Amino acid sequence: MKIGTVELPGVVALAPMAGVTDFAFRRLCRSCGAALTTTEMVSARALAYNDGRSRELLYMPDDEAPAAVQIFGHEPDIMEAAQIAIEISRAAILDINMGCPVGKIVKSGDGSALMRTPELAGKIVEAVCRCVTVPVTVKFRKGWDNGSVNAVEFAEICEQAGASALTVHGRTRAQMYSGHADREIIREVKKAVSVPVTANGDIFSGKDAAKMMQYT
């Protein structure tokens, strides 16, 4: 799979997970065949204010390449801290988190809260694309809740704003991590855009991964 100018050696990637995908875990997954690994999500605002802990999360040795760094935020100008994330990590890809459902993240207008404001999400993608030279990708959800499933529209806006690839978690924010991931919505997103789409959610085994690939 190719994301922008970055050629990946496979199609199975490690999803970024807060409190999980630190350097040691990423290295383990690399050794098991992950074609792409991504840091834990890092606050763009914290980077802009020179927070030391956030910078530590960006540690990425040369032998991890190609790898991605993930940031989150809801203010286009603050999200330009993406360039700081790239300078520190030297990552090949910059991913924007627009899918985290955790209360404290959503309450601030970040993560999956952006599913309710697609136009703002597009402005964020545009701002980040302007300030970094690496491909920019976006991870998001099916929608805010079952009454506002807008993953296809959201994907189209992100693509038009400059995103080089998309990752779709097939649950709404209201679902959090309950129920099952909707694979059909991932298929619909794939049909609607021309950039690569990665499917996310309910992948616990190689068999699950192989089945999910049928939708992308």
N, C-alpha and C positions, 0 to 999 in steps of 0.2 A: 504494500500500500504506500502511496505517496501523498504526503501532506505538504502542500505548497512545494518548496524546493527540497524537502526532507524525504529521503527514501527510507522506508522502514523495512527491516528484514523479515517481516511477517505481519499477521493481521490480528494477533491476540495481544492486548495491552492491559497493563495494570491500572485500574481506576484509582484516582487520587482519593485518599481517605484520611480525614483529620485524625490525628493520634495513632495512625497505623503506618502510613507509607513514608516512614523515615528512611534514612540512607540504608540502614542494615536490612530492612524489609525489602526495599527496592532491589538491593543487590541479590538477595535470596531469589526473588522472582525473576530477575535477569538470568540467573543460573538455571532456572527451570524453563527458560524459553520465551519470556515476555519480550515482545518486539519493541515496546515503548513503556517507560515508567514515568510517573509524574509525582512531584513533591506533594506534601500535604498542602492544603489551601493556606495562602498567606494574605493577610489584610493589606490592601494597597495603602490605606490610611496609615497603618503602622509603619510601613516602609517609608512613606513620605515624611514621617516624624522620626525616622532613624531608630526604630525600635530594635534593640539587639537580639532579642529572642526570635523575632520574625526573620531576621537576617540569617540566623543559625539554621532555620528550617530550609534555607535555600542551598545548603551545602550539596555540591554535586561534583564528584570526581570526574576526571577526563574519561575514564574507562566506562562511564555509564552512558555515554553518547550512543545514539541519539536519545535525549530525554526531554521532558517538558517540566515547566514550572507553572503552578496554578495560583492565581490571585483572585481576590473577590473585593467587591465594593459597588457603590451605586452612583458615584459622582464622576462624570466623565473626566474632569480635570484631575481629580485625585487618582483616577485609574491610570493616568500617565506615569505613575510610579512603576508601571510595567517595565519601563526601561531600566529602573534600578534592579528589578528582579532579574532581568537578563544580564546586566553587568556583573552582578554578584555570582549568579549560578552558571552563566555561559550556556544556558539551556538552548536547545535547537528549536523549541516550540514554546509559545506562551498560551496557556489555557485560561479562560475566564470562567469562574464558577457562577452559574446562574441557576443552579439546581439544589443547593443545600437547603433542606427543609427545617433545620433546627431553629427553635424559637428565637434565641438571642440573635441569630443571624438575620432571620426574616424580619424581626422587630425593627432592625436598623435599616431595612429596605434593601438588604443584600440577598445573595443567593436566589432562591426560588421566588422571592418577593418580586423580582424583576419580570416574572411571567405575567404579572398583572399590568406591566407597563412596557410593552414591546417596543414602542418608539424610543423610550429611554435606553432600553437594552441596545438598540441599534446605534444610538449616539455613543454609547460606551465602547462598542466594538470599533466604530470609526475612530474614536480617540486613541484607542490602544494601537490600532493598525498604523496610525500616523506616527506614533512615537517609537515603534520597534521595527527592526528589519527582519525579524524571524516570522514564520507563519503564526497566525493567531487562530485559535480554535475556541469553541464554546461548548460547555456542558450544561444541559438544561433538562427539564422534566416534561411530562405529558401535558401539564397545565397546572393551574392553581388548584382546581377541584373539578369534579365531574361536570359542573355547570359551566366551566370555562376551559375546555380542552382546546388549546391553541398552539400545540407543538408545531404544526405545519406552517402556520402563519409566522410563528416565532422564528422557525428555521429559515424561512425565506428572507425575513428582515435581517437576520444575522449574516446570511450569505451576501445579500446586497450591500451590507455594511463593510464587507471585506473578509469575513471569516473563511479560512482555508479548509476547515473540516468541522464537523459537529458530532457531539455525543449526546444520545437521548436515553434518559432513564424512563422506562415505561410506566411510571407511577406519577400521580398528581402530588402536589405538596400536601394536600389534605390526607392522603394515604400514608405519608411518611415512609415507613418501610413495611407496612402491613399489606396483606392481600398479595396479588401477583402482578408482575410487570406486564404491561400490555404490549405484546410484540407487534400487533397490527399497526399501532400508531407509529412505531419505528419504521415499518415498511412504507407507510404513507409519507413520512418525512423523506425517506430515501428517494421515493418517486418524485418528490417536489423540488429537490435541489440537485445541483450538479457536482457539489463537493462531496468528499468522502463522509460517510456516516457510520459511527461506531455505536453498536447496541450495548446498553448497560442495564443490569438488573437481573437477579435470579440466576446467576451463573455460578454454580457450585461444583461443577465437574467438567471434564473434557466433553462429555456427551451433551451437557447443557450448552457449552460454547458452540459445538458443531450445529446444534439445532437452531441457536440464535443466528448463526451466520446465514441461514436461509432467508432472513428478513432484511439483510443488508447487502 
